[in-house]
Amino acid sequence: MNPTRTTAQQSPQTAALWAGTPSVRLRAALAAGADPDPALLETLVERCAAEPDFFVRDMLSWALTRLPRQAVLSRIREELGSAHPQARSQALHTLSKINDRAAWAWITDALLRDPDDETARTAWRTAVLLVPEGEEENLAGELARQLGRGDRDVRLSLSRALAGLGEAASPALERAAKSPDPETAAHARATEILRKDPRTGFDAAVEAAKRETSLGPERAATATATAAAATGTATATRTPGTTDH
């Protein structure tokens, strides 16, 4: 889609949503939400699929939440099957904003496994938000199949999603921690560390998990304790008033 598209049939507000300047589009999206007009539904959905600016996209999703819910849900459901990754991702994001659990069934395994990382990340987050009571363990099992996927940001998103399922994620993480794939096993262990103690940083959890995967739980604990003791000794014996360079 061309973000500078204009036609004689467009209203000034619609034209502003397709303007070439992000600040103009942001103001237009804000105005669309402040004064909801169902006639803008199609334009707002189209802009979600084409908009390159994150802040404008978020405002577009907010504007959609201000329109009649059933009309928006019906139209957004179509976008979940779009060939364009951004259309799918932003549709999922909008569903998370609407927060209607009736949409849970629309978050298919295909979306949870979407080859586009951003779409998959949004699907994981939205699924955890909408999952019905009693389905948490099944969702955890599906999410756990993605462990070891992608770069740091993708793995962090998946860990947060699994941690958000609480104790229901524990069986799936325990199984994944026994995987013969070291990346999968380490990611599962790191996620369980985060689930039990959200204050643990992701990178620290990953390092601890890798040690445990390679050394085994007992040897990893011994190595961690030894490293901590060595650090404490070095701190205690440092000459007062000096600094490390």
C-alpha positions in Angstrom: 0.0 0.0 0.0 1.1 3.5 -0.7 1.1 5.7 2.4 0.7 8.8 0.3 -2.4 7.5 -1.4 -5.1 10.1 -2.1 -8.3 10.0 -4.1 -11.0 12.5 -4.9 -13.4 10.3 -2.8 -11.4 10.6 0.4 -12.5 12.8 3.3 -10.0 15.1 4.8 -9.6 12.8 7.8 -9.1 9.8 5.6 -6.5 11.6 3.5 -4.7 12.7 6.7 -4.4 9.0 7.8 -2.6 8.4 4.5 -0.4 11.5 4.7 3.3 11.3 4.0 4.2 12.9 7.4 4.0 10.6 10.5 3.0 13.5 12.8 0.1 14.2 10.6 -1.0 10.6 10.6 -0.6 10.4 14.4 -2.9 13.4 14.9 -5.4 11.9 12.5 -5.4 8.6 14.3 -5.8 10.4 17.6 -8.8 12.4 16.2 -10.3 9.2 14.8 -10.3 7.7 18.3 -11.5 10.9 20.1 -14.5 11.2 17.8 -15.3 7.6 16.6 -16.8 7.2 13.2 -17.7 3.7 12.0 -17.2 4.9 8.5 -13.5 4.9 9.2 -13.3 1.3 10.1 -11.9 0.0 6.8 -9.4 2.9 6.5 -8.1 2.3 10.1 -7.7 -1.4 9.4 -5.9 -0.7 6.1 -3.6 1.7 7.8 -2.7 -0.8 10.5 -1.4 -3.1 7.8 0.6 -0.4 6.0 1.7 2.1 8.7 5.5 2.1 9.2 5.6 4.1 12.4 5.1 2.2 15.7 3.5 5.1 17.6 1.0 5.7 14.8 0.1 2.0 14.6 -0.5 1.9 18.3 -2.8 4.9 18.0 -4.6 3.3 15.1 -5.3 0.2 17.2 -6.6 2.5 20.0 -8.9 4.2 17.5 -10.3 0.9 16.5 -11.1 0.0 20.1 -13.3 3.1 20.2 -15.6 1.8 17.4 -18.5 -0.7 17.8 -16.8 -3.9 19.2 -18.5 -6.5 17.1 -17.9 -4.7 13.8 -14.3 -4.3 14.7 -13.8 -7.9 15.8 -15.4 -9.2 12.6 -13.1 -7.1 10.4 -10.0 -7.8 12.5 -10.7 -11.6 12.2 -10.2 -11.3 8.5 -6.8 -9.7 9.0 -5.5 -12.7 11.0 -5.4 -14.6 7.7 -3.7 -11.9 5.7 -0.7 -12.7 3.6 1.0 -9.6 5.0 2.8 -10.2 8.4 2.2 -6.6 9.6 -1.6 -7.0 9.0 -1.6 -10.2 11.1 0.6 -8.8 13.9 -1.4 -5.6 14.2 -4.7 -7.4 14.2 -3.4 -9.5 17.1 -2.3 -6.4 18.9 -5.7 -4.8 18.4 -7.3 -7.9 19.8 -5.1 -7.6 22.9 -6.4 -4.0 23.3 -10.0 -5.1 22.9 -9.5 -8.0 25.3 -12.6 -10.0 24.4 -12.1 -13.6 25.3 -14.5 -14.6 22.6 -11.5 -14.1 20.2 -9.4 -16.7 21.9 -10.4 -19.4 19.4 -9.0 -17.2 16.6 -5.5 -17.5 17.9 -4.6 -20.6 16.0 -1.5 -22.8 16.3 -0.5 -21.4 12.9 -0.4 -17.9 14.4 1.5 -19.1 17.5 4.0 -20.7 15.1 3.9 -17.9 12.6 7.2 -17.7 10.6 7.3 -13.9 11.1 8.9 -13.3 14.5 6.9 -10.1 15.3 3.6 -11.8 14.5 4.5 -14.8 16.6 5.6 -12.6 19.5 2.3 -10.7 19.4 0.3 -14.0 19.1 2.1 -15.3 22.2 1.3 -12.2 24.3 -2.3 -12.0 23.1 -2.9 -15.7 23.7 -1.7 -15.5 27.3 -4.0 -12.5 27.8 -7.1 -14.2 26.4 -6.6 -17.9 27.4 -9.7 -19.3 29.2 -9.4 -20.8 32.6 -8.4 -24.5 32.2 -6.6 -24.0 28.9 -3.4 -22.6 30.3 -1.5 -25.9 30.4 -2.4 -26.7 26.8 -1.2 -23.2 25.7 2.0 -23.7 27.6 2.6 -26.9 25.8 2.2 -25.2 22.4 4.4 -22.3 23.4 7.1 -24.6 24.7 7.5 -26.0 21.2 8.9 -22.7 20.2 11.7 -22.7 22.9 15.1 -22.0 21.4 13.6 -20.0 18.5 15.0 -16.7 17.3 17.3 -14.1 18.7 17.4 -12.7 22.3 14.3 -10.5 21.9 12.2 -13.3 20.5 13.3 -15.7 23.3 12.7 -13.1 25.9 9.1 -12.6 24.6 8.5 -16.3 24.7 9.9 -16.6 28.2 7.6 -13.7 29.4 4.6 -15.4 27.8 5.3 -18.7 29.4 6.1 -17.1 32.8 2.7 -15.2 32.5 1.0 -18.6 32.6 2.3 -19.2 36.1 2.4 -22.8 37.5 0.6 -24.1 34.4 3.8 -23.7 32.4 5.9 -25.8 34.7 5.2 -29.2 33.2 5.9 -28.1 29.7 9.1 -26.3 30.8 10.3 -29.4 32.7 9.8 -31.6 29.6 11.6 -29.0 27.4 14.5 -28.8 29.8 15.2 -32.4 29.0 15.4 -31.8 25.2 18.5 -33.1 23.5 18.8 -29.7 21.8 21.0 -27.6 24.2 19.4 -24.3 23.0 15.9 -25.6 23.7 16.9 -27.0 27.1 18.7 -23.8 28.2 15.9 -21.6 27.1 13.4 -23.8 29.0 15.6 -23.7 32.2 16.0 -19.9 31.9 12.3 -19.5 31.5 11.6 -21.5 34.7 14.2 -19.4 36.6 12.3 -16.3 35.5 9.0 -17.8 36.3 10.0 -18.6 39.8 11.8 -15.2 40.4 10.8 -12.4 38.0 13.4 -10.2 39.5 16.1 -12.3 37.8 17.4 -10.7 34.7 16.9 -12.6 31.4 20.6 -12.7 30.5 21.6 -13.9 34.0 18.9 -16.6 33.8 20.2 -17.7 30.4 23.8 -18.0 31.7 22.7 -19.9 34.7 20.6 -22.2 32.5 23.5 -22.9 30.2 25.7 -23.8 33.1 23.0 -26.2 34.4 22.5 -27.7 30.9 26.2 -28.4 30.4 27.3 -29.3 33.9 24.1 -30.7 35.5 22.2 -29.1 38.4 24.6 -30.1 41.2 27.8 -29.1 39.4 26.3 -25.9 38.1 25.2 -24.9 41.7 28.8 -25.7 42.9 30.3 -23.5 40.1 27.9 -20.7 40.9 28.7 -20.8 44.6 32.4 -20.9 43.9 32.2 -17.9 41.6 30.2 -16.0 44.2 32.7 -16.8 46.9 35.6 -15.8 44.8 33.9 -12.5 44.0 33.2 -11.9 47.7 36.8 -12.7 48.6 38.1 -10.3 46.0 35.9 -7.5 47.2 36.9 -8.1 50.9 40.6 -8.0 50.1 40.6 -4.9 47.9 42.6 -2.1 49.3 40.3 0.6 50.7 40.2 3.7 48.6 41.3 2.0 45.4 39.2 1.5 42.3 39.3 -1.0 39.5 40.2 0.2 36.0 
